Structures are given as structure tokens and as C-alpha cells.
Amino acid sequence: MSEGLDIRQALQTYGKIVQPISGISMLPMLEEKKDAVELMAVAQPLKQYDVVLFRRKNGQLVLHRIIAVKKDHYLICGDNSMAVEKVLPEDILAVASGFFKDGKYVSCRDEAYLAYVVDRWKDFSARKLIGKTPGEETSEAVEMRTRKAIKKQGAGKYFLSRVFIPYHQMCMYYPCLRKLPVLLPVFWAVRLVSAVFNTKKRRKLKGELTAITKKKNG
């Protein structure tokens, strides 16, 4: 999120603002440099699972989700994050009213979106996301977590779990499924083909980079 923008002033002037996404902490809901979030001023008490924009003590703006409402603070975490933060009400600048996914607008009241949220966070305690260090994960941390998951589940099982994701999450990637759920197997097949192709592409690129590195070092 842009730290140079006075969010509160912008909301006073325009009512709602749309901000592009940076970072990976809200995957798979929001993708960096691809999706955007619609923000509005906080006009009523915030509740569990609201997505809010808040300012850390160091001035950094962060877009994460409220996972618990406490008496004098909120516990907040990204959908793809490993750390939970205590955030005071006065540090929250705005709340999301919707977002743009693959160029299409999704309201935060949308049934498919709400189902995604429940599915994503129903196993929160099992995910053991509460950490000591606030902030979103680095790409290295995500890669490390992924490697551990692959080792635990087995590469094949992990691969299939990332391809054949639940219907409500599929709707986030393919909005047309909301009206045509019968197409779910078709889009699973699309993800399977795409995953295989991208895996081969990444391996080829990794091999090329390794060869270049060896050539330079040699």
C-alpha cells in the first residue's frame, strides 16, 4: 500500500478509494500488481473477518483481516500470513467494502466471498498462525512453509491439493462458477494443465539460471 497517501483525507473527499495490492499476505484473495481493494471510512463497529487497512507504529500501511475482536484491540492477520498483530482501533484507517479480482468487482457481502472466508479461516487453530514477529511473510518464508508442507504431505498429494481447491475458493479465481457451478470440473482441468505447464516452465528457467550462474562462477 502507498504510504504517501493521506487515506483519511482521501476518504473524506471521495467517500471510497481503490488501492492496488502489494505484497503476498492476502493471497489467494488478492494478488500483487494484479488486484485492487475498495476502501471506505469506518462508519460502524468492526467485526470478525473484516479486512482493514491499518498503520503500524513505523508508519507502514498494511491490509489484513480481523480474526478476533477484543475489548480494547483487534487481532489481525493476513490470509497468507504467519503472524498475528494486536492493533488498536485508532490505528485503523479504513475497511474494505469490496475488491477487484481479475478485473471483476466482488463485494465483501458477496455470498461466495463470505463462504471463502469461512473456509479459509475455519481451521485457524490448526494452522498455528500466531507468531511473535508482526508483518507479512517474505517470499523466502512462504517458500520454506511450502517446502515443509510438501515434505509432510508428499509432493503428489500437495500438488493435487493446490489444483483441486474447494468450490468457494475456485469462485474467487473463476467468478463465472457462481452462476455455472457445473463447470467446476472443467476449471479444475484448466488448473491442472496450467500447473503442469508452469511447473515445467519453472524447472526449465531454474536450469537455465543455474547454468548461467555456473558459467559466471567458472
N, C-alpha and C positions, 0 to 999 in steps of 0.2 A: 504494500500500500504506500501511496505517496505521503511523505511526512511533511512536505512543504505546503500542503493544502490545509486551510483552516476549515475543518469539517463542519463544526458548529455554525460558522458564519455562512458556509455554502448551503447548509440545510435550512437556515433561516431565510435565505434569499430564494432558493429554488424549491424547497419542500422535500424533494428527493434528489439524490445524485447517484450516478452509476460510476463505479470504480473497477478498473481491470484488476485481475488477480496476479499476485506474485507470490512465489513460494509454493511448497508442496504439502503444507499441513492440512489442507481441506480436501485433498483427494479422497475418494473419486468424484465427489460432488463438484468441485471446482478445479479446473486445470490452469496452470500458469500460462500466461500470454495467450490464452485461448478463450477463457470465460470471464464473466464480469458479474459483480454483485450490485444490486439496487439497495441503497441505504436510505433510511428515514430517521427523523429525530425520535427519541424515546418518549412516547406520549402516555404510556401506561406501564404498570409493573411488568418487569421482565419475568419470563418463566423458563422452566427447564426446556432445553433443546433450541432456544432462540439462538440465532447466530448474530454476534455483536462485534462491533469494531471498538477496540479499547486502546488506550495509550499506556505503554509501560513506563516505569519510572525513568528509563533512559530516553524517553521520547519516541520510541519505536511504536508505530501503529500496527496492530495485529487483528486479524479477523479469525475468531474461533467461536466455538459453540459452548453455551452454558450447559453444564452437565448436572449441576446441583445448585439450588438456591438456599443460601444460609441467611441467618438473621441480619448480619451486617456486611456480607460479601457474597460473591459468587465463585463457584469452582468452574473454571473454563478450560477447555481442551480442544485441539483441532481434531477433525475426523481421522486424520492420518498422523497424529502426533503421539508422543510417548510421555508428555509432561503435562501435569495439571497445575494451573495457577490460581491463586487467590486474587480476585480482582474486586476493588471497591466500586460502589455504584458511581461515584464521581469521576472515575476513570473511563467509564463507558461513554463513547461519543455518539454512537448510532446503532440501530438494529436493522438487520436485513429484512426487507419486505418481499424480496424475490431475487432471482438471478438469471443470467443468460447462459444457457448451456448449449454449446454447439450452435450458437446464434439464435436459439429459441428461448423465449421468456418462460420462466417457471415461477409461479407464485409460491411463497412459503406456506400457503394454505392448501396447496395442491395435494390431493389425496395420495398420489404416487410418491411425491416427495416426503410426505409425513410417514408413509409406510417405509420408505428408505431409511429415514432417521431411526425409527423404532428397530428396524432390522440391524442397522449399523451399531446401535448402542445397547441392544438388549443383553449382550454378553460383556458389558463393560468390566465387571469384576474379574471375569476370566482373562481379559486382555491385559490386566495388571499395568494399566497405563500411568498410574500415579508415579511421578518421578520427582527428584529433588531439584533438577535444573529446569527452570522455566524456558519456554521458547520452542519454536518448531524444530523438527528434526532436520539434520543436514542430510544431503544425499548419501553420504557415507553411512550414516546411522540407519537410514532406510534400507540400504543395500545389505548391511550387516544383519538387520532384522529379517530381511527376506531370505538371506542365506541360512539363518537359523531355522526358519520355517520350512525351507526346502529340505534341510537335513533331517528335521523332525518328522515331516510327513512323507518324505520321499519325493524325488523330483517329478515323477509322473503324476502322483496324486496332487501335488501342489499346482502343477501346470493345469490340470483339469479343473481344479477349484477356482483358478483365476479366469478360466474361459467360461465355464458353465455357472455363472453367478446367478443369484436369485432374480426372479421376475422384476421385483420392485427396483432393484439396482440396475437391471437392464433397461428399465424405462428412463433412467437418468441419461443413458447413452443413446437410446433409440426411442425418442418420445412417441413415435407412431404406434408403439406397442400398447400404449394406453387404450387406443381405440381398436387395435387389431392384435390382441394377445395371442391369437392363433399363429402369428408369425414368429413366436419366440424360438422355436427350433431352427428357423431359417437364420435368425440373427446369431444364435449360438454357433451355427455352422460358419457364419461370416467371421465371428471372433476366432474360431478355431483356425481357419485358413490364414487369417491375418496374424495370429500369434505364431504360427509355424513359419510364415514368411518373415516376420520381424525377427524371430529367433535366429534364422539362418543369416539374415542380413547383419544382425549384431555380431554373430560369430565371424562372418567374413570381414567386417570392419575391424573387429578386435585383432584378427590375424594380420590384417594389413598394417595396423598401428604397431603391433608387436614387431613385425618385420622391419618397419621404418626405424623403430627405436633401437633394434639390434644393429641395424646398418649404421646409425649415427654413433652408437657406443663402440662399434667395432672399428 
